[in-house]
Amino acid sequence: MTTPHNDREHDREPVHDVVGIGFGPSNLALAIAIRERIANTPGLEDFRAAFLERQPHFGWHRGMLIDDATMQVSFLKDLVTLRDPTSDFSFLSYLQDQGRLVDFLNQKTLYPLRIEFHDYLEWAAERLAHLVEYSADVVSVRPVTEDGEIRWFDVISRDPAAPGRRTVRRTRAIVVATGLEPHLPPGTVLSERVWHNSELLPRVGELLRTGTPVRRAVVLGAGQSAAEAVDFLHRSFPDAEICSVFAKYGYTPADDSPFANKIFDPEAVDVYFGAPRDVKRSLFDYHRGTNYSVVDMDLIQSLSRTMYQEKVRGRERLRMMNVSRIREVGTHVAGVRVTVEFLPTGERELLAADLLVHATGYQPRGLGDDLGEVAKLCLRDEEDLIQVDRDHRVVTVSNVTAGIYLQGGTEHTHGLTSTLLSTTAVRAGEICSSLLARTTPE
């Protein structure tokens, strides 16, 4: 790793071939692909890669690792299998290493527990710890010009525990994989009583540890995370009323039928990328139901069964406030006051609640948030969207030869799988091949 120094200086350690910004599943898959290609290709021994992660250790949606929640994609769509089924970084290799391969096979399922898949990701990340610096918050990326050509980027990072410390890494290419950030309704003010569902487990754990009473909780949202939050809160606080607020008439089942799921095939990226803009838009709209604002049928049936059983017993704690929206949120001494409007009639109900959980999804970070002034070098189309080539490399102004690659934020060019696990392994291989093809040692 580069030694720390003032960000106005730059020591002359060898230039990196690539620096990855963020180290979630996408850049983890890329790190594996690079390691395996270097190991199997003579002449690549000097290829230099590094990855920077702002978290103090590997973590992926930790706030939603509910004990019995399962993955929504097959374990075969892991970090490597669709790229190289023989890789020893596969989920099956992880199971073998943990002594659970036969036990998992006996479960007769393609969908492991979410906590188990997260453990698999940690297992893989630990094997590549020498390539990653954690607690490294990238504060800027600066172009480096020589003879009028932008040949490198200086990636400046800081350690949150030592804000005055700066580390600079010069690189021929960057791969941005900073993931998604919580999306919240305009004007939302977060507090100890108002959260995004990404904080569900630690927040609920703290309430249970401190014995804080919860008499009513409100969950806003109609997707998988919302339904999981409703179910988890209902189980965690057995004396509380849990109100689920959403604008639909009911939860929409996820379309996981075999033909619809072909939209997640690696080949579908080629089809989408080459299609006219209006066809892209149609494909995206047609198949939103595979991923956005939808819920697994098993969970829908479980919640419905719970509601009916409570109705039979005469104590209804699970309340679905459908065709409704939250119009106002106020605070009081020990909680929040939530005004819910029933849309067909305009009737409003004021709920005194102890918790309000926004299960309102995620959104990509703006490219400027990650790249700063370098974002100005990226070309945009007539809709002001970043232009990206098929190999996930951003199209830049003509004097830039340094590479910018995106893992995520490319739904407009590469389709629904831009932020999903389904093509992570294949995408990592494509970016790895592009990087290696452009490597020219100095």
KOLBA-725796 format. One record per residue (C-alpha): residue in one letter; x, y, z. Coordinates in steps of 0.25 Angstrom, whole numbers. Layout:
! residues N
+------+-------+-------+-------+
! type !    xx !    yy !    zz !
+------+-------+-------+-------+
!    A !     X !     Y !     Z !
...
+------+-------+-------+-------+
This chain:
! residues 442
+------+-------+-------+-------+
! type !    xx !    yy !    zz !
+------+-------+-------+-------+
!    M !     0 !     0 !     0 !
!    T !     4 !    14 !    -2 !
!    T !    10 !    21 !    10 !
!    P !     1 !    33 !    15 !
!    H !     5 !    47 !    11 !
!    N !    -1 !    61 !     9 !
!    D !   -11 !    60 !    -3 !
!    R !    -3 !    71 !   -10 !
!    E !     9 !    62 !   -11 !
!    H !    11 !    49 !   -19 !
!    D !    22 !    39 !   -16 !
!    R !    27 !    31 !   -28 !
!    E !    23 !    17 !   -24 !
!    P !    19 !     9 !   -36 !
!    V !     6 !    13 !   -43 !
!    H !    -6 !     4 !   -40 !
!    D !   -13 !    -2 !   -52 !
!    V !   -26 !    -1 !   -45 !
!    V !   -32 !     4 !   -33 !
!    G !   -46 !     0 !   -29 !
!    I !   -54 !     9 !   -21 !
!    G !   -63 !     1 !   -12 !
!    F !   -62 !   -13 !    -8 !
!    G !   -76 !   -20 !    -8 !
!    P !   -79 !   -32 !   -16 !
!    S !   -77 !   -25 !   -30 !
!    N !   -62 !   -21 !   -27 !
!    L !   -60 !   -34 !   -19 !
!    A !   -63 !   -42 !   -31 !
!    L !   -54 !   -33 !   -40 !
!    A !   -43 !   -35 !   -30 !
!    I !   -44 !   -50 !   -31 !
!    A !   -45 !   -49 !   -46 !
!    I !   -32 !   -41 !   -46 !
!    R !   -25 !   -51 !   -37 !
!    E !   -29 !   -63 !   -45 !
!    R !   -25 !   -57 !   -58 !
!    I !   -11 !   -52 !   -53 !
!    A !    -9 !   -66 !   -47 !
!    N !   -12 !   -73 !   -60 !
!    T !    -6 !   -63 !   -70 !
!    P !     9 !   -62 !   -71 !
!    G !    14 !   -48 !   -72 !
!    L !     4 !   -42 !   -63 !
!    E !    11 !   -43 !   -50 !
!    D !    14 !   -28 !   -49 !
!    F !    -1 !   -24 !   -51 !
!    R !    -4 !   -16 !   -39 !
!    A !   -18 !   -15 !   -33 !
!    A !   -24 !    -9 !   -20 !
!    F !   -37 !    -7 !   -14 !
!    L !   -42 !     4 !    -5 !
!    E !   -54 !     2 !     5 !
!    R !   -60 !    12 !    14 !
!    Q !   -65 !     2 !    24 !
!    P !   -56 !    -3 !    35 !
!    H !   -58 !   -18 !    30 !
!    F !   -66 !   -25 !    19 !
!    G !   -81 !   -23 !    20 !
!    W !   -93 !   -25 !    11 !
!    H !  -107 !   -20 !    15 !
!    R !  -104 !   -24 !    29 !
!    G !  -116 !   -17 !    34 !
!    M !  -125 !   -27 !    27 !
!    L !  -118 !   -40 !    30 !
!    I !  -131 !   -45 !    37 !
!    D !  -129 !   -59 !    43 !
!    D !  -138 !   -67 !    34 !
!    A !  -138 !   -58 !    21 !
!    T !  -133 !   -65 !     9 !
!    M !  -126 !   -60 !    -4 !
!    Q !  -135 !   -57 !   -16 !
!    V !  -125 !   -62 !   -26 !
!    S !  -119 !   -76 !   -28 !
!    F !  -106 !   -79 !   -21 !
!    L !  -100 !   -82 !   -34 !
!    K !  -101 !   -67 !   -37 !
!    D !   -89 !   -65 !   -27 !
!    L !   -76 !   -57 !   -29 !
!    V !   -70 !   -67 !   -40 !
!    T !   -78 !   -79 !   -45 !
!    L !   -85 !   -72 !   -57 !
!    R !   -71 !   -68 !   -61 !
!    D !   -63 !   -80 !   -57 !
!    P !   -70 !   -92 !   -51 !
!    T !   -56 !   -98 !   -47 !
!    S !   -52 !   -86 !   -38 !
!    D !   -49 !   -89 !   -23 !
!    F !   -56 !   -76 !   -19 !
!    S !   -70 !   -82 !   -22 !
!    F !   -81 !   -84 !   -12 !
!    L !   -79 !   -99 !   -13 !
!    S !   -65 !   -97 !   -10 !
!    Y !   -68 !   -89 !     2 !
!    L !   -78 !  -100 !     7 !
!    Q !   -67 !  -111 !     5 !
!    D !   -58 !  -102 !    13 !
!    Q !   -68 !  -100 !    24 !
!    G !   -71 !  -115 !    24 !
!    R !   -86 !  -113 !    20 !
!    L !   -86 !  -117 !     6 !
!    V !   -94 !  -130 !     8 !
!    D !  -103 !  -123 !    18 !
!    F !  -107 !  -112 !     8 !
!    L !  -110 !  -122 !    -3 !
!    N !  -119 !  -129 !     7 !
!    Q !  -127 !  -116 !     8 !
!    K !  -131 !  -117 !    -7 !
!    T !  -131 !  -102 !    -9 !
!    L !  -125 !   -93 !   -19 !
!    Y !  -126 !   -81 !    -9 !
!    P !  -117 !   -81 !     4 !
!    L !  -120 !   -73 !    16 !
!    R !  -116 !   -58 !    14 !
!    I !  -107 !   -59 !    26 !
!    E !  -100 !   -71 !    20 !
!    F !   -98 !   -64 !     7 !
!    H !   -92 !   -52 !    14 !
!    D !   -83 !   -62 !    22 !
!    Y !   -78 !   -67 !     8 !
!    L !   -75 !   -53 !     3 !
!    E !   -67 !   -50 !    16 !
!    W !   -60 !   -63 !    14 !
!    A !   -56 !   -59 !     0 !
!    A !   -52 !   -45 !     4 !
!    E !   -43 !   -50 !    15 !
!    R !   -35 !   -58 !     5 !
!    L !   -33 !   -45 !    -3 !
!    A !   -30 !   -36 !     9 !
!    H !   -16 !   -32 !     4 !
!    L !   -23 !   -25 !    -8 !
!    V !   -32 !   -16 !     1 !
!    E !   -31 !    -5 !    10 !
!    Y !   -43 !    -3 !    19 !
!    S !   -46 !    10 !    26 !
!    A !   -42 !    17 !    14 !
!    D !   -52 !    28 !    10 !
!    V !   -49 !    33 !    -4 !
!    V !   -50 !    48 !    -3 !
!    S !   -46 !    52 !   -18 !
!    V !   -41 !    46 !   -31 !
!    R !   -32 !    56 !   -39 !
!    P !   -28 !    55 !   -53 !
!    V !   -13 !    55 !   -56 !
!    T !    -8 !    61 !   -69 !
!    E !     4 !    58 !   -77 !
!    D !     6 !    65 !   -91 !
!    G !    -8 !    69 !   -91 !
!    E !   -13 !    55 !   -89 !
!    I !   -20 !    50 !   -76 !
!    R !   -13 !    37 !   -74 !
!    W !   -15 !    34 !   -59 !
!    F !   -24 !    38 !   -48 !
!    D !   -19 !    41 !   -34 !
!    V !   -29 !    34 !   -24 !
!    I !   -29 !    42 !   -10 !
!    S !   -34 !    35 !     2 !
!    R !   -35 !    38 !    17 !
!    D !   -36 !    29 !    29 !
!    P !   -49 !    34 !    37 !
!    A !   -41 !    31 !    50 !
!    A !   -30 !    41 !    45 !
!    P !   -37 !    52 !    37 !
!    G !   -24 !    59 !    34 !
!    R !   -17 !    47 !    28 !
!    R !   -18 !    46 !    13 !
!    T !   -13 !    35 !     4 !
!    V !   -11 !    36 !   -11 !
!    R !   -11 !    25 !   -21 !
!    R !    -8 !    28 !   -36 !
!    T !   -15 !    18 !   -45 !
!    R !   -17 !    16 !   -60 !
!    A !   -32 !    12 !   -57 !
!    I !   -42 !    13 !   -46 !
!    V !   -54 !     4 !   -44 !
!    V !   -66 !    10 !   -37 !
!    A !   -75 !     1 !   -29 !
!    T !   -80 !     9 !   -17 !
!    G !   -93 !     2 !   -17 !
!    L !  -106 !     8 !   -14 !
!    E !  -111 !    18 !    -4 !
!    P !  -124 !    19 !     3 !
!    H !  -135 !    26 !    -4 !
!    L !  -145 !    34 !     5 !
!    P !  -157 !    42 !     3 !
!    P !  -154 !    57 !     1 !
!    G !  -153 !    64 !    14 !
!    T !  -151 !    52 !    23 !
!    V !  -144 !    55 !    36 !
!    L !  -137 !    42 !    41 !
!    S !  -136 !    40 !    57 !
!    E !  -136 !    29 !    67 !
!    R !  -151 !    27 !    64 !
!    V !  -150 !    29 !    49 !
!    W !  -141 !    20 !    41 !
!    H !  -138 !    14 !    27 !
!    N !  -140 !    -1 !    27 !
!    S !  -125 !    -3 !    24 !
!    E !  -123 !     0 !    39 !
!    L !  -134 !   -10 !    43 !
!    L !  -126 !   -20 !    51 !
!    P !  -117 !   -11 !    59 !
!    R !  -129 !    -2 !    63 !
!    V !  -138 !   -13 !    67 !
!    G !  -127 !   -20 !    75 !
!    E !  -124 !    -7 !    82 !
!    L !  -139 !    -5 !    86 !
!    L !  -139 !   -20 !    91 !
!    R !  -127 !   -18 !    99 !
!    T !  -132 !    -6 !   106 !
!    G !  -146 !   -11 !   108 !
!    T !  -152 !     1 !   101 !
!    P !  -167 !    -2 !    99 !
!    V !  -172 !    -2 !    85 !
!    R !  -187 !    -1 !    84 !
!    R !  -189 !     2 !    69 !
!    A !  -179 !     3 !    58 !
!    V !  -182 !     8 !    44 !
!    V !  -175 !     2 !    31 !
!    L !  -175 !    10 !    18 !
!    G !  -173 !     2 !     5 !
!    A !  -178 !    -9 !    -3 !
!    G !  -166 !   -17 !    -7 !
!    Q !  -158 !   -29 !    -2 !
!    S !  -151 !   -21 !     9 !
!    A !  -164 !   -15 !    14 !
!    A !  -171 !   -28 !    15 !
!    E !  -159 !   -34 !    22 !
!    A !  -158 !   -22 !    32 !
!    V !  -173 !   -23 !    35 !
!    D !  -171 !   -38 !    38 !
!    F !  -159 !   -36 !    46 !
!    L !  -165 !   -25 !    55 !
!    H !  -177 !   -33 !    57 !
!    R !  -169 !   -45 !    62 !
!    S !  -160 !   -36 !    70 !
!    F !  -170 !   -28 !    78 !
!    P !  -182 !   -38 !    81 !
!    D !  -190 !   -27 !    88 !
!    A !  -189 !   -17 !    77 !
!    E !  -198 !   -13 !    65 !
!    I !  -190 !   -13 !    52 !
!    C !  -196 !    -4 !    41 !
!    S !  -192 !    -6 !    27 !
!    V !  -195 !     6 !    18 !
!    F !  -194 !     5 !     3 !
!    A !  -201 !    11 !    -9 !
!    K !  -204 !    -2 !   -16 !
!    Y !  -217 !   -10 !   -13 !
!    G !  -208 !   -22 !    -8 !
!    Y !  -193 !   -27 !    -9 !
!    T !  -190 !   -31 !   -23 !
!    P !  -183 !   -44 !   -25 !
!    A !  -169 !   -45 !   -31 !
!    D !  -169 !   -50 !   -45 !
!    D !  -159 !   -61 !   -44 !
!    S !  -164 !   -70 !   -55 !
!    P !  -154 !   -77 !   -64 !
!    F !  -156 !   -68 !   -76 !
!    A !  -157 !   -55 !   -69 !
!    N !  -144 !   -59 !   -62 !
!    K !  -137 !   -59 !   -75 !
!    I !  -136 !   -44 !   -74 !
!    F !  -125 !   -47 !   -64 !
!    D !  -117 !   -56 !   -73 !
!    P !  -103 !   -51 !   -77 !
!    E !  -107 !   -51 !   -92 !
!    A !  -119 !   -42 !   -89 !
!    V !  -109 !   -31 !   -86 !
!    D !  -104 !   -31 !  -100 !
!    V !  -118 !   -31 !  -105 !
!    Y !  -122 !   -19 !   -96 !
!    F !  -109 !   -11 !   -99 !
!    G !  -111 !   -12 !  -114 !
!    A !  -125 !    -8 !  -114 !
!    P !  -131 !     5 !  -118 !
!    R !  -135 !    15 !  -106 !
!    D !  -150 !    12 !  -107 !
!    V !  -148 !    -3 !  -107 !
!    K !  -139 !    -2 !   -95 !
!    R !  -149 !     6 !   -88 !
!    S !  -160 !    -4 !   -91 !
!    L !  -152 !   -16 !   -87 !
!    F !  -149 !    -9 !   -74 !
!    D !  -164 !    -5 !   -71 !
!    Y !  -169 !   -19 !   -75 !
!    H !  -159 !   -26 !   -66 !
!    R !  -159 !   -17 !   -54 !
!    G !  -168 !   -28 !   -47 !
!    T !  -156 !   -37 !   -46 !
!    N !  -149 !   -28 !   -36 !
!    Y !  -155 !   -15 !   -32 !
!    S !  -166 !   -13 !   -22 !
!    V !  -170 !   -28 !   -22 !
!    V !  -170 !   -38 !   -11 !
!    D !  -167 !   -53 !   -11 !
!    M !  -180 !   -61 !   -11 !
!    D !  -177 !   -69 !     1 !
!    L !  -175 !   -57 !     9 !
!    I !  -188 !   -51 !     4 !
!    Q !  -196 !   -64 !     8 !
!    S !  -189 !   -64 !    22 !
!    L !  -194 !   -50 !    25 !
!    S !  -208 !   -53 !    20 !
!    R !  -209 !   -65 !    28 !
!    T !  -204 !   -58 !    40 !
!    M !  -215 !   -47 !    38 !
!    Y !  -226 !   -57 !    37 !
!    Q !  -221 !   -65 !    49 !
!    E !  -221 !   -52 !    57 !
!    K !  -235 !   -49 !    52 !
!    V !  -240 !   -62 !    56 !
!    R !  -234 !   -60 !    70 !
!    G !  -240 !   -46 !    71 !
!    R !  -227 !   -39 !    73 !
!    E !  -222 !   -32 !    60 !
!    R !  -208 !   -27 !    62 !
!    L !  -204 !   -27 !    47 !
!    R !  -211 !   -16 !    39 !
!    M !  -210 !   -14 !    24 !
!    M !  -213 !     0 !    21 !
!    N !  -214 !    -1 !     6 !
!    V !  -217 !     9 !    -5 !
!    S !  -211 !    19 !     5 !
!    R !  -200 !    29 !     6 !
!    I !  -193 !    36 !    18 !
!    R !  -196 !    51 !    17 !
!    E !  -190 !    57 !    30 !
!    V !  -180 !    52 !    40 !
!    G !  -179 !    60 !    53 !
!    T !  -171 !    56 !    66 !
!    H !  -176 !    55 !    80 !
!    V !  -169 !    52 !    93 !
!    A !  -167 !    37 !    91 !
!    G !  -170 !    35 !    77 !
!    V !  -176 !    40 !    64 !
!    R !  -190 !    44 !    59 !
!    V !  -192 !    39 !    45 !
!    T !  -204 !    44 !    37 !
!    V !  -209 !    34 !    27 !
!    E !  -218 !    37 !    15 !
!    F !  -227 !    26 !     9 !
!    L !  -226 !    30 !    -5 !
!    P !  -240 !    26 !   -11 !
!    T !  -247 !    35 !    -1 !
!    G !  -237 !    45 !     4 !
!    E !  -240 !    41 !    18 !
!    R !  -228 !    43 !    28 !
!    E !  -224 !    35 !    40 !
!    L !  -214 !    40 !    51 !
!    L !  -206 !    29 !    57 !
!    A !  -198 !    31 !    69 !
!    A !  -186 !    22 !    67 !
!    D !  -173 !    18 !    74 !
!    L !  -166 !    15 !    61 !
!    L !  -167 !    19 !    46 !
!    V !  -158 !    10 !    36 !
!    H !  -156 !    15 !    22 !
!    A !  -155 !     3 !    13 !
!    T !  -154 !    12 !     1 !
!    G !  -143 !     6 !    -6 !
!    Y !  -129 !    10 !   -11 !
!    Q !  -123 !    19 !   -22 !
!    P !  -110 !    20 !   -29 !
!    R !  -100 !    30 !   -23 !
!    G !   -98 !    41 !   -33 !
!    L !   -85 !    40 !   -41 !
!    G !   -80 !    53 !   -36 !
!    D !   -81 !    48 !   -21 !
!    D !   -70 !    38 !   -25 !
!    L !   -62 !    45 !   -35 !
!    G !   -63 !    60 !   -33 !
!    E !   -56 !    68 !   -44 !
!    V !   -53 !    55 !   -52 !
!    A !   -68 !    53 !   -54 !
!    K !   -67 !    65 !   -63 !
!    L !   -59 !    57 !   -73 !
!    C !   -70 !    47 !   -75 !
!    L !   -79 !    49 !   -87 !
!    R !   -94 !    49 !   -86 !
!    D !  -105 !    46 !   -96 !
!    E !  -117 !    55 !   -99 !
!    E !  -124 !    51 !   -86 !
!    D !  -112 !    55 !   -78 !
!    L !  -109 !    40 !   -75 !
!    I !   -94 !    35 !   -74 !
!    Q !   -90 !    28 !   -87 !
!    V !   -84 !    15 !   -84 !
!    D !   -78 !     5 !   -94 !
!    R !   -81 !   -10 !   -94 !
!    D !   -69 !   -13 !   -86 !
!    H !   -74 !    -4 !   -75 !
!    R !   -64 !     7 !   -78 !
!    V !   -69 !    21 !   -78 !
!    V !   -68 !    29 !   -90 !
!    T !   -59 !    41 !   -88 !
!    V !   -54 !    53 !   -95 !
!    S !   -44 !    50 !  -105 !
!    N !   -31 !    54 !   -97 !
!    V !   -34 !    44 !   -86 !
!    T !   -27 !    30 !   -88 !
!    A !   -29 !    27 !   -73 !
!    G !   -40 !    17 !   -71 !
!    I !   -53 !    19 !   -63 !
!    Y !   -62 !     7 !   -61 !
!    L !   -75 !     6 !   -54 !
!    Q !   -81 !    -6 !   -46 !
!    G !   -95 !    -1 !   -44 !
!    G !  -102 !    12 !   -49 !
!    T !  -103 !     6 !   -63 !
!    E !  -118 !     1 !   -64 !
!    H !  -120 !    11 !   -75 !
!    T !  -109 !     4 !   -84 !
!    H !  -108 !   -10 !   -78 !
!    G !  -121 !   -13 !   -72 !
!    L !  -128 !   -18 !   -60 !
!    T !  -115 !   -26 !   -55 !
!    S !  -107 !   -13 !   -53 !
!    T !  -108 !   -14 !   -38 !
!    L !  -112 !   -28 !   -36 !
!    L !  -104 !   -41 !   -33 !
!    S !  -109 !   -48 !   -45 !
!    T !   -98 !   -44 !   -55 !
!    T !   -87 !   -40 !   -45 !
!    A !   -78 !   -51 !   -48 !
!    V !   -79 !   -49 !   -63 !
!    R !   -78 !   -34 !   -62 !
!    A !   -65 !   -35 !   -53 !
!    G !   -59 !   -44 !   -64 !
!    E !   -63 !   -34 !   -75 !
!    I !   -56 !   -22 !   -67 !
!    C !   -44 !   -31 !   -64 !
!    S !   -42 !   -34 !   -79 !
!    S !   -44 !   -20 !   -83 !
!    L !   -34 !   -15 !   -72 !
!    L !   -23 !   -26 !   -76 !
!    A !   -25 !   -23 !   -91 !
!    R !   -22 !    -8 !   -89 !
!    T !   -10 !   -10 !   -79 !
!    T !     3 !    -5 !   -85 !
!    P !    15 !    -5 !   -75 !
!    E !    23 !     7 !   -73 !
+------+-------+-------+-------+
